Every structure is written in C-alpha cells, then in structure tokens.
Amino acid sequence: MEKKSRILIVDDVAENRKLLATTIKKYKQFAISLASDGSAVLKAIEKDLPDLILLDIMMPEMDGFEVSKALKSNEHTKNIPIIFLTAMTDVESKIKAFESGGVDYVSKPFNENELLARINTHVELKQLQDDLQMKVDEQTEKIANITMALVNALETANLVNDDDTGNHIKRVGSYSAFLAEQYGCPEDFVSRIKLYAPLHDIGKVGLPDALLKKNGRYSKDEFIAMQEHVRIGARILGSEDIDPMARNVAMYHHEKWDGTGYTQQLAGEAIPVEARIVSIADVYDALISKRVYKDAFPDETAERIIREESGHHFEPKLVDLFLDNIMSIREIRNDTTMG
C-alpha cells in the first residue's frame, strides 16, 4: 500500500482548518494533521514530520513568518516545504514569506485545482530531495568504507616507518575541511572533502614497496615512477558510483598553481579547488612530520615554506587563509595526533 503524504494545516481559525482539511481529504494520496497556532506546530512536528505545511500568516503569539523561521533554523525540520496560505496579498508580505523560508504563496480565497497542483509539485520535489539524500548517504557510507580500507592498507603495507600513517591521513582530512570552510565552500563540500582528502595517496598501494620505503632522494626515473601513483589513484576512484571529488583529489593534488606540478601541468583555477586545498594540507603535514629520510621541520620553518610557495605551488588566497588561521591549524594537528 502506497504511503500517504502528510500535510500539516496551520490556521488559528477553526472554519479555515476545516475547509482546507475537507478539500484536501478528497484526494486519497494525502493524510491531514491540524494545528491552531505556532506552538501547536512545534509540538506536532516533534511526534511526526509532515511532508508539507500549509501555513497561515496572521495568528496570535507567533505569526506565520516566525513559525517558518523557527522551522528553518532547526536542523530536524528545515527541509519541510512550507506553502503560505493567507488572505494577505500585498507584495511586502509575499517577499517576507519567501525570505522566511516559504517555497510558495497562495492567496485566499484559493482555487482548489491551483492549490492541489502546488501541493503536488512541492510534495514531489520533497520526495525527490529525500531520494537524492538517501543516495548521498549511501555514497558517503561507501566512500567512508573505502577510506578506512585505505588507512588499513597503508598501515599494513608500512608505506612509512614511523607509525604515523593513519594520523597523517586523518590530519590531511581535517586540515582540508577546515580550509574549505574558511574558503567559503558550502557545508556539503566541507563534509565531502573531509571524507575524500585522506584518499589522496591511495594510488601508492600500486607502487613497488622498495620505492615507497627508499631512504633518500629519488633518482629521475624513480621520481617519474612515483608520479604514477596519482594515475593509479584516479583509476581506483574512477568508478561511476564514486563521487568525482574523490578522483580529483587523487589525480590533481600534486598540480601546482603556477603550472609546474604533475602530471597534467594544470595551473591556477584549472586545478579543481578540492585538489588545491588538499595540496597545501598534504605538503604542510609532510613538512612538520618526521620521515625516514628527514626530521620534522619546526613550525616556523614549515610556515615560512608555505608562505614562500604562495603563487608558485599554492593558490595565494589559500596560503593567506592558512597562515591567518595557523593557530587553529596547529590545534587540529595536535588534536589529531593525540587522538
């Protein structure tokens, strides 16, 4: 049996609630709930989230604008579509309705067919959004499993001899998420890059163990062979069911802002922003970390190198954000290392 979409009708006038309920109940795909004021709305949604809210504006205590703002500020209810249904027809009220979070505005007296069409449209859009979010959640779980597999693979393979492989991977993810947030990237981007940044060196699992464990500088041929890890990583993460951001991180994190990186010699904004962010996070953590071939650089030295590479290795804006927030970066490093 197909689940009915639940419509919450909010109006302080009993006759209006009854009229709306009677009108909508004629259509069997909807189930109806009623609320007489803003407080009743907030209580009702604690029990069961509606698929859509029909909301009056002129109500005692909390008006419709205030109710909408309260719902949109709550993580649990912010995605519920709200259609304002009101006798107020002035332009200012309509603008205020949309600014407070409404998706539509219907004036009273309403036309039944028009109202039904608008309800159906927004219920269907909400269902599509929910389906998309479910797919995103499934994808997130899948990539999280890949991330953990990488951590285990790198540690098992002993790609470095210092027990810090797992912490390096986690730190690069945390630095990248922090930088993305400072850069002004959307919340979804920030959460994704935190998940995918640890995959930047996944391609190294396809390189010879002797090359990875070499204590000293690479020869020209060895360096060319080492560069292959970005292509291997891109192939591993190139499946259609994996977020393209993951592949971009693996493929392009060794490109440089001035075009002298590898392997595509991309420059400037031609480099995906996720790769530009991961690049500075990866290099910084390598500088401050002890390796078999070097000691860890002091903070001041590492930060000076990052500053000197502005406009060369790294995007200047990212360098500025990184250094302006260096105390937070150090705190992330310490928390991750201890954690």
C-alpha positions as CSV (number, residue, x, y, z in Angstrom):
1,M,0.0,0.0,0.0
2,E,1.4,3.4,-1.0
3,K,2.3,5.7,1.8
4,K,0.2,8.8,2.0
5,S,1.9,12.2,2.1
6,R,1.1,14.0,5.3
7,I,0.0,17.6,5.1
8,L,0.0,19.8,8.2
9,I,-2.6,22.6,8.1
10,V,-1.9,25.6,10.4
11,D,-4.5,28.2,10.9
12,D,-5.9,29.8,14.0
13,V,-9.5,29.9,12.6
14,A,-11.3,26.6,13.0
15,E,-13.5,27.1,10.0
16,N,-10.5,27.7,7.8
17,R,-8.8,24.5,9.0
18,K,-12.0,22.5,8.4
19,L,-12.4,23.9,4.9
20,L,-8.8,23.1,3.9
21,A,-9.0,19.6,5.5
22,T,-12.2,18.8,3.7
23,T,-10.8,20.0,0.4
24,I,-7.5,18.0,0.6
25,K,-9.1,14.9,2.1
26,K,-10.9,14.4,-1.2
27,Y,-7.6,13.4,-2.6
28,K,-6.7,10.0,-1.3
29,Q,-2.9,10.4,-1.5
30,F,-2.9,12.8,1.4
31,A,-3.2,12.4,5.2
32,I,-4.1,15.5,7.2
33,S,-2.9,16.9,10.5
34,L,-4.1,20.2,12.1
35,A,-2.6,22.8,14.3
36,S,-4.2,26.1,15.5
37,D,-1.0,28.1,16.2
38,G,2.7,28.2,16.2
39,S,3.2,26.4,19.5
40,A,1.0,23.6,18.3
41,V,3.1,23.3,15.1
42,L,6.3,22.9,17.1
43,K,4.7,20.3,19.3
44,A,3.2,18.4,16.4
45,I,6.4,18.0,14.5
46,E,8.1,16.5,17.5
47,K,6.0,13.4,17.0
48,D,5.9,13.1,13.2
49,L,7.4,15.2,10.5
50,P,4.9,16.3,7.8
51,D,5.8,16.2,4.1
52,L,4.4,19.7,3.7
53,I,3.0,22.5,5.8
54,L,0.2,24.9,4.7
55,L,0.8,27.9,6.9
56,D,-1.4,30.9,7.7
57,I,0.4,34.2,8.4
58,M,-2.0,36.1,10.8
59,M,-2.0,34.1,14.0
60,P,-1.8,35.1,17.7
61,E,1.5,34.9,19.6
62,M,3.7,33.6,16.7
63,D,2.7,34.7,13.3
64,G,3.4,32.6,10.2
65,F,6.7,34.3,9.4
66,E,8.0,33.5,12.9
67,V,6.9,29.9,12.7
68,S,8.6,29.5,9.3
69,K,11.9,31.0,10.6
70,A,11.8,28.7,13.7
71,L,11.3,25.6,11.5
72,K,14.0,26.6,9.0
73,S,16.5,27.2,11.8
74,N,16.0,23.7,13.2
75,E,18.2,21.0,11.5
76,H,15.4,18.5,12.0
77,T,12.7,20.5,10.3
78,K,14.5,22.8,7.9
79,N,13.7,20.8,4.8
80,I,10.0,20.7,5.2
81,P,8.4,22.7,2.4
82,I,6.1,25.5,3.6
83,I,3.3,27.0,1.5
84,F,1.9,30.2,2.9
85,L,-1.9,30.3,2.5
86,T,-3.3,33.6,3.6
87,A,-5.6,36.5,2.8
88,M,-2.7,38.9,2.8
89,T,-2.0,39.8,-0.8
90,D,0.4,42.7,-0.6
91,V,3.9,42.4,-2.2
92,E,5.7,43.1,1.0
93,S,4.1,40.1,2.7
94,K,4.9,37.8,-0.2
95,I,8.5,38.9,-0.1
96,K,8.7,38.4,3.6
97,A,7.1,34.9,3.2
98,F,9.8,33.7,0.9
99,E,12.6,35.4,2.9
100,S,11.4,33.5,6.0
101,G,11.7,30.1,4.2
102,G,8.5,29.6,2.3
103,V,8.5,27.7,-1.0
104,D,5.2,29.1,-2.3
105,Y,2.4,31.6,-1.6
106,V,-1.3,31.1,-2.2
107,S,-3.8,33.8,-1.6
108,K,-7.3,33.3,-0.1
109,P,-9.8,32.6,-1.3
110,F,-7.9,29.8,-3.1
111,N,-8.8,27.9,-6.2
112,E,-8.9,24.2,-5.3
113,N,-7.2,23.0,-8.5
114,E,-4.4,25.5,-8.2
115,L,-3.8,24.7,-4.6
116,L,-3.7,20.9,-5.3
117,A,-1.3,21.5,-8.2
118,R,1.0,23.5,-5.9
119,I,0.8,20.9,-3.1
120,N,1.6,18.1,-5.5
121,T,4.5,19.9,-7.0
122,H,6.2,20.6,-3.7
123,V,5.5,17.2,-2.2
124,E,7.1,15.6,-5.3
125,L,10.1,17.9,-5.1
126,K,10.5,17.0,-1.4
127,Q,10.4,13.3,-2.3
128,L,13.0,13.7,-5.0
129,Q,15.2,15.6,-2.5
130,D,14.7,12.8,0.1
131,D,15.6,10.2,-2.5
132,L,18.7,12.1,-3.5
133,Q,19.8,12.5,0.1
134,M,19.4,8.8,0.6
135,K,21.7,8.1,-2.4
136,V,24.2,10.6,-1.0
137,D,24.1,8.9,2.4
138,E,24.7,5.5,0.7
139,Q,27.6,7.0,-1.3
140,T,29.0,8.6,1.9
141,E,29.0,5.3,3.6
142,K,30.6,3.6,0.7
143,I,33.4,6.1,0.4
144,A,33.9,6.0,4.2
145,N,34.5,2.3,3.9
146,I,37.0,2.9,1.1
147,T,38.7,5.5,3.4
148,M,39.1,3.0,6.2
149,A,40.3,0.4,3.8
150,L,43.0,2.8,2.6
151,V,44.1,3.6,6.1
152,N,44.4,-0.1,6.9
153,A,46.2,-0.8,3.6
154,L,48.7,2.0,4.1
155,E,49.4,0.9,7.6
156,T,49.7,-2.8,6.7
157,A,51.9,-2.0,3.8
158,N,54.2,0.1,6.0
159,L,54.5,2.9,3.5
160,V,56.3,4.8,6.1
161,N,58.3,3.5,9.0
162,D,57.0,5.8,11.7
163,D,53.6,4.6,12.9
164,D,52.1,8.0,11.8
165,T,50.5,7.0,8.5
166,G,47.0,6.8,9.9
167,N,47.4,10.2,11.7
168,H,48.8,11.8,8.6
169,I,45.7,10.7,6.6
170,K,43.4,12.0,9.3
171,R,45.2,15.3,9.6
172,V,45.1,15.9,5.9
173,G,41.3,15.4,6.0
174,S,40.9,17.7,9.0
175,Y,43.1,20.4,7.6
176,S,41.3,20.2,4.2
177,A,37.8,20.5,5.8
178,F,38.9,23.5,7.9
179,L,40.5,25.3,4.9
180,A,37.4,24.6,2.7
181,E,35.2,26.1,5.4
182,Q,37.5,29.2,5.6
183,Y,37.5,29.4,1.8
184,G,33.7,29.7,1.9
185,C,32.8,26.3,0.4
186,P,29.3,25.0,1.1
187,E,28.7,22.7,4.0
188,D,28.2,19.7,1.8
189,F,31.6,20.4,0.1
190,V,33.3,20.7,3.5
191,S,32.0,17.3,4.7
192,R,32.9,15.6,1.4
193,I,36.4,16.9,1.3
194,K,37.0,15.7,4.9
195,L,36.0,12.3,3.8
196,Y,37.9,12.2,0.5
197,A,41.1,14.1,1.3
198,P,42.5,11.1,3.2
199,L,42.3,9.2,-0.2
200,H,44.9,11.5,-1.8
201,D,47.7,8.9,-1.9
202,I,45.5,5.8,-2.4
203,G,47.4,5.1,-5.6
204,K,50.6,4.4,-3.7
205,V,49.2,0.9,-2.9
206,G,50.1,0.1,-6.5
207,L,53.7,1.1,-6.3
208,P,56.7,-1.2,-5.5
209,D,57.4,-1.5,-1.8
210,A,61.1,-0.8,-2.4
211,L,60.3,2.6,-4.0
212,L,58.0,3.6,-1.2
213,K,60.4,2.7,1.6
214,K,63.5,4.2,0.0
215,N,65.6,6.2,2.5
216,G,66.9,9.1,0.5
217,R,66.3,11.1,-2.6
218,Y,64.7,9.6,-5.7
219,S,66.6,9.3,-9.0
220,K,65.0,10.9,-12.0
221,D,63.5,7.6,-13.1
222,E,62.3,6.8,-9.6
223,F,60.6,10.2,-9.3
224,I,58.8,9.5,-12.6
225,A,57.7,6.1,-11.3
226,M,56.5,7.7,-8.1
227,Q,54.3,10.2,-10.0
228,E,52.3,7.2,-11.4
229,H,50.5,7.0,-8.0
230,V,48.2,9.8,-9.0
231,R,47.0,8.0,-12.1
232,I,46.6,4.7,-10.1
233,G,44.6,6.6,-7.5
234,A,42.4,8.2,-10.2
235,R,41.7,4.7,-11.7
236,I,40.9,3.3,-8.3
237,L,38.4,6.1,-7.6
238,G,37.2,6.5,-11.2
239,S,34.1,4.3,-10.8
240,E,30.8,6.0,-11.8
241,D,29.3,5.3,-8.4
242,I,32.1,7.2,-6.6
243,D,31.9,11.0,-6.1
244,P,34.2,12.7,-8.7
245,M,35.7,14.8,-6.0
246,A,37.5,11.7,-4.7
247,R,39.1,11.1,-8.1
248,N,40.0,14.8,-8.4
249,V,41.8,14.7,-5.1
250,A,43.8,11.7,-6.0
251,M,44.6,12.8,-9.6
252,Y,45.4,16.5,-9.1
253,H,46.8,17.1,-5.6
254,H,50.3,17.3,-7.0
255,E,49.5,20.0,-9.5
256,K,50.9,23.5,-8.7
257,W,49.3,26.9,-9.0
258,D,52.0,28.1,-11.5
259,G,51.6,25.0,-13.7
260,T,54.8,23.3,-12.8
261,G,53.3,20.3,-11.0
262,Y,52.4,16.8,-12.2
263,T,51.0,15.1,-14.1
264,Q,48.8,17.4,-16.2
265,Q,50.7,20.7,-15.6
266,L,47.4,22.4,-14.8
267,A,47.6,25.9,-13.5
268,G,45.5,28.3,-11.4
269,E,41.8,27.7,-11.3
270,A,42.1,24.9,-13.9
271,I,43.1,22.8,-10.9
272,P,39.9,21.6,-9.1
273,V,39.5,23.5,-5.8
274,E,39.4,20.3,-3.8
275,A,42.9,19.4,-5.1
276,R,44.3,22.9,-4.4
277,I,43.1,22.6,-0.8
278,V,44.4,19.1,-0.3
279,S,47.7,20.0,-1.8
280,I,48.5,22.6,0.9
281,A,47.2,20.3,3.6
282,D,49.3,17.4,2.4
283,V,52.5,19.4,2.0
284,Y,52.2,21.2,5.3
285,D,51.7,17.9,7.2
286,A,54.7,16.3,5.4
287,L,56.9,19.3,6.4
288,I,56.0,19.0,10.1
289,S,56.3,15.2,10.2
290,K,59.3,13.1,10.8
291,R,60.1,10.7,7.9
292,V,62.8,8.1,7.4
293,Y,64.6,10.5,5.1
294,K,64.2,13.7,7.2
295,D,63.4,15.2,10.6
296,A,60.3,17.2,11.2
297,F,60.6,20.9,10.4
298,P,59.9,23.4,13.2
299,D,56.6,25.2,12.9
300,E,58.2,28.4,11.9
301,T,60.2,26.8,9.1
302,A,57.2,24.9,7.7
303,E,55.1,28.0,7.8
304,R,57.8,30.0,6.0
305,I,58.0,27.5,3.3
306,I,54.2,27.6,2.8
307,R,54.4,31.4,2.6
308,E,57.2,31.3,0.1
309,E,55.2,29.0,-2.2
310,S,52.3,31.4,-2.4
311,G,51.6,31.9,-6.2
312,H,54.0,29.1,-7.1
313,H,53.0,25.8,-5.5
314,F,49.8,27.1,-3.8
315,E,46.9,29.4,-4.6
316,P,47.7,32.8,-2.8
317,K,44.2,33.0,-1.3
318,L,44.6,29.6,0.3
319,V,48.0,30.5,1.7
320,D,46.6,33.6,3.2
321,L,43.7,31.7,4.8
322,F,46.1,29.0,6.0
323,L,48.5,31.4,7.7
324,D,45.8,33.7,9.1
325,N,44.4,30.6,10.9
326,I,47.7,28.9,11.8
327,M,46.8,28.6,15.4
328,S,43.7,26.6,14.5
329,I,45.7,24.5,12.1
330,R,48.2,23.7,14.9
331,E,45.4,22.8,17.2
332,I,43.9,20.4,14.6
333,R,47.4,18.8,14.3
334,N,47.7,18.4,18.0
335,D,44.2,17.0,18.5
336,T,44.5,14.6,15.6
337,T,48.0,13.4,16.7
338,M,46.8,12.8,20.3
339,G,43.5,11.3,19.2
